[in-house]
Amino acid sequence: MTLPNTKIKVRLPLFRIVNNRNYQKNGAGVLPDIEVKPTVESIRRNRDPKMEKAMELINAKK
């Protein structure tokens, strides 16, 4: 299939990969090592607390 705007060609597989049928599906996905939740203040100030925490961890290792 060729995308109309970018003309990039992509292929879509005709099968589905199932890793483990016996694993319980709870909808949680991958849980983060460090959980960072947005606050009312961060939303009000249009800040990204996840990016700020990532930058904090990067700078702490320098």
N, C-alpha and C positions, 0 to 999 in steps of 0.2 A: 504494500500500500504506500502511496506517495502522499505526504501531507500537502495540502493545497498552497499554503502561504510560503512555507520554507523550502518546499520541494525535497524534504528529507524522506528517505525511504525507510520504512520500518516493517518488521515482520511480527505478526502476532501468533503465538503458538496455539495449536489446536488441542492441547492437553492441559491437565491441571496437576500440579505437584502437591502430594499430600505427604508431609514428613512423618507424622505419628498419629495414627487414627485413635489410639488409646489415650492420648493426652487430653485432659479436661479443658474445654474451651470456656474460659471465664471472661474473655473480652478485654483482659488487662493489657495485653501486649508485653513489650519489654519494659520492665521497671527500671527507673534511673538509679544510678549509684548515689547521686546527690539530688534531692528533690528541691526545686525552687518554684514556689508558687507566686503568682502575681498578687500584688496588694492593691487596695483602692488607690493609694497614693501613687504607686507606679503607673497605674492606668491613667490617673488624672494628669500626671506629668509626661505621659507618652514615653515612658522608659521601658526598656526590655530587661527585666531582672535576670533572665536566663543568660543573656549575653554578658551582662555585668558580672555574674558569678563565674562564667567561663573565663572572662578576662582576668578576674581576680585570681583564679586558680593558676592561669598561665603565668601571670606576673609573680606569683608566690614562688614559682619553681625557678625563677631567674637568679 
